[in-house]
């Protein structure tokens, strides 16, 4: 009888372990989804901050809009400095998003949404030149990602609408 009770206890203990492992798996999955949402929201918030910078700062907005069809050598020193800083900040934001994607912190669909501002920035000739000049400062995987995926999409966007004050996304 004592042996039967011992076997019954082992059996119930085994079931409890399986139930606990199942519960932990569900909790980990829920936490992973929550972490992805939080990471994506953080990336979006930073992109909004970058966009607000050029939309709310008249000098930066004028530099961005006024230089969108120009090469670097055509820009005056002040404009060149403003658009260089903004372009490199967008590239670093893109690098951050791409790294989060590689670490599986965001999904491929979320990465695609975060590419749109890069497309808008990298369609400008000066931004393409800046990328060519600065790409070696970025990880090789990110260079390939920009050169093979983002840059072709940026170049394929339709021409700027001359009456518009904002790039089409």
N, C-alpha and C positions, 0 to 999 in steps of 0.2 A: 504494500500500500504506500509506504514512504517513497519507494522508487517511482511509483506511478505519479505521485504528487510532484516529485522532482522533475520527471519528464514533462509534466503539464506546465510547470513553471518555466522550463527551458523553452517549450513551445510558445508560450505566451510572451516570454522575453524576446524570442526571435521575431514574432509578429510586431512587437513594440519597436524593435530596431528598424524593421522595414517601414513601418508607418512614420517613424521619426525621420528616416532618410528621405522618404517621399515628401514630407512636410518641408524639410530643409531645401529640397530641390525646388519646390514651388516658391519658397521665400527668396531663394537666390535668383530665380527667374524674374520675379517681381522687382527685386532690387536692381537687376540689370536693366530692365525696362525703365525704371525710374531714373537710373544714372544716365541712360541714353537721352532721355527727355531733358534732364537737367543740363547735360553737356551741350545738346543742340540749342537749348534756350540761351545758354551763356554765349555761344558762338553767334547766335542771332542778335543778341543784345549788343555785342561788340560791333557787329556789322552795322546795326542801326546807329551806333555812336559815330562810326566812320562816315556814314551817309549824312548824318546831321551836321557833322563838321563842315562839309562843303556846302550844305544847303543853308545853314544859318550864318556862316561867315561869308559875307559878300566878297571879300577879297579872294578867298579860296574858291568860292563858287565861280566868280568871274574868270579866275585863272584856269579852272577846270573846263568850263564851257568854252571860253575863248581860245583855248589851245588844243581842242579835241582833234583838229585836223592837221596839226603841225608836228614837225620833227623837233627833236631837242635843240638843234643848232638854230632854229628859228625863234626860240623863246628867249625873252629877256631874262636876266639873272634871277630876278625876284620870282617871276612866274615859274621858271625852271625849278627853283628851290621848292616852291609850294607844291607843284604837281609831282615832283620827285618824292617828296615826303609822303604825300597822300597815296601815291602809287605803291611805294614800298610798304606802307602800312597795310594796304589791301593785299599785297602779296604775302606778307607775314600772317595776316588773317587767313588767307587761303592755305598757307602752310600748316597753320594750327588745325584747320578743319580737316585737311588731308591726313595729318598725323592722327587725329582722333578717329578718322575712318579706318586707318590701318590698324589701330589698336582696338577696333570694333566697338568704340564708344558711341559712334553714330552710324547710321545705315547708309547704304549707297544712295538711296533716295534723298536723304537729308544732305548728303554731300552735294548732290546735283543741285539742290536748292541754294546751297551756299556758293556754288560756282557762278551764279548769275551776276553778282556784282563784279566778279573778276572778268567776266565776258565784257561787261560794259566798260570797265577801265582799260582792259588790254586791247580794245579795238582801236584806241588812239595810237597814231604812229609814234609819238614820244614815249608812250608806255611800252610799246613793243621794243623800242630801242633801249629803254631802261631795263627791261627784262634781259635782253641780250647782254647788256653791260654788267648786270648784277647777279645773273643766275648762278654763277660759281659760288656765291655766298649762301646758297640754299643746298639742302641735301640732294643727292643725285636722284633719288626716287621722286622727289618733288619736281625736279627739273624735267624729268621724263613726263610726269603727269601734266605739267603746264605745256610743254612742247608738243606732246602727242594728243592731248585731249582738250585742254582749255583754250590754247591759242588758236587751233583750227576753228573751234566754235565761235570764238570772238571775231575772227576775220570773216566768218560767214554771216555775221549779223548784217541786216540791211543798212543802207547809208543813213547818216544822221538826218533827222528832220530839222531843217534849218530854222523853223519857227519854234522849235522846242527848246526849253531851257534845261531839260533833263534827259539823260540817256535812256533809250527804250530798254526795258528788261524783259 
